[in-house]
Amino acid sequence: MCLSIPMCVEAVTGLMARCQALGIERQVSLILLEHDPPAVGDYVMVHLGQAMQKVAEEEARRAWQLYAQIMAELGTPLAGEPFAASTDD
């Protein structure tokens, strides 16, 4: 099974983006989204360093809620809050 995680785009340079989730930044390839590239502030699903698709913030939020629930049930809670800067819940 493959798992992708939602990350927020913080900067775009050509076909690369600096993305963030849980306080961790990664350089992510946008090659698969070259015909509809994300902008700063957009959310993308990332798998193995590749942005697979753009998603709405609400979809990203729901994914992180599910991941947090799974990890808590496994006894390993997530270290951090993906939407800590957000003022709405």
C-alpha positions as CSV (number, residue, x, y, z in Angstrom):
1,M,0.0,0.0,0.0
2,C,1.2,3.5,-0.8
3,L,0.6,6.5,1.4
4,S,0.8,10.1,0.4
5,I,0.6,13.0,2.8
6,P,-0.9,16.4,2.4
7,M,1.7,19.2,2.4
8,C,1.3,23.0,2.1
9,V,3.2,24.7,-0.7
10,E,5.4,27.4,0.7
11,A,7.5,28.4,-2.4
12,V,7.6,27.4,-6.0
13,T,10.7,27.5,-8.3
14,G,10.1,26.1,-11.7
15,L,9.0,22.5,-11.3
16,M,10.1,22.2,-7.6
17,A,8.3,23.4,-4.5
18,R,9.2,23.8,-0.9
19,C,6.4,22.2,1.1
20,Q,5.7,21.8,4.8
21,A,3.8,19.5,7.1
22,L,4.1,18.9,10.8
23,G,6.9,21.5,10.8
24,I,9.0,19.5,8.4
25,E,10.0,21.0,5.1
26,R,10.7,19.0,1.9
27,Q,11.7,19.8,-1.6
28,V,9.0,18.3,-3.8
29,S,8.9,17.7,-7.6
30,L,5.9,19.2,-9.4
31,I,6.6,17.4,-12.7
32,L,3.4,15.4,-12.5
33,L,1.4,18.7,-12.0
34,E,3.2,20.7,-14.7
35,H,0.0,21.3,-16.6
36,D,-1.8,22.6,-13.5
37,P,0.9,23.7,-11.1
38,P,0.1,24.6,-7.5
39,A,0.7,28.1,-6.1
40,V,2.0,29.1,-2.7
41,G,-0.6,28.3,-0.1
42,D,-2.1,25.3,-2.1
43,Y,-2.1,21.8,-0.7
44,V,-0.6,18.8,-2.5
45,M,-0.5,15.1,-1.8
46,V,3.1,14.0,-1.7
47,H,4.5,10.5,-2.3
48,L,8.2,9.8,-2.5
49,G,9.1,13.4,-3.2
50,Q,6.5,13.9,-5.9
51,A,3.4,16.0,-5.7
52,M,0.7,13.7,-7.0
53,Q,-2.3,16.0,-7.0
54,K,-3.6,19.2,-5.6
55,V,-6.2,19.0,-2.8
56,A,-8.4,21.5,-1.0
57,E,-7.4,22.5,2.5
58,E,-10.4,20.8,3.9
59,E,-9.4,17.5,2.3
60,A,-5.9,17.9,3.6
61,R,-7.3,18.6,7.1
62,R,-9.5,15.4,7.0
63,A,-6.5,13.3,5.8
64,W,-4.4,14.6,8.8
65,Q,-7.2,13.9,11.2
66,L,-7.4,10.3,9.9
67,Y,-3.6,9.9,10.1
68,A,-3.6,11.2,13.7
69,Q,-6.4,8.8,14.6
70,I,-4.5,5.8,13.1
71,M,-1.2,6.7,14.8
72,A,-2.9,7.3,18.2
73,E,-4.5,3.8,17.9
74,L,-1.1,2.4,17.1
75,G,0.3,4.1,20.3
76,T,2.4,6.6,18.4
77,P,0.7,10.0,18.3
78,L,1.7,12.5,15.6
79,A,4.5,14.8,16.7
80,G,3.2,18.2,15.8
81,E,0.1,19.8,14.4
82,P,-0.2,20.2,10.6
83,F,-2.6,23.2,10.9
84,A,-1.1,24.9,14.0
85,A,-1.0,28.3,12.2
86,S,-4.6,28.0,11.2
87,T,-7.1,29.8,13.4
88,D,-10.2,27.8,12.4
89,D,-11.1,24.1,13.3
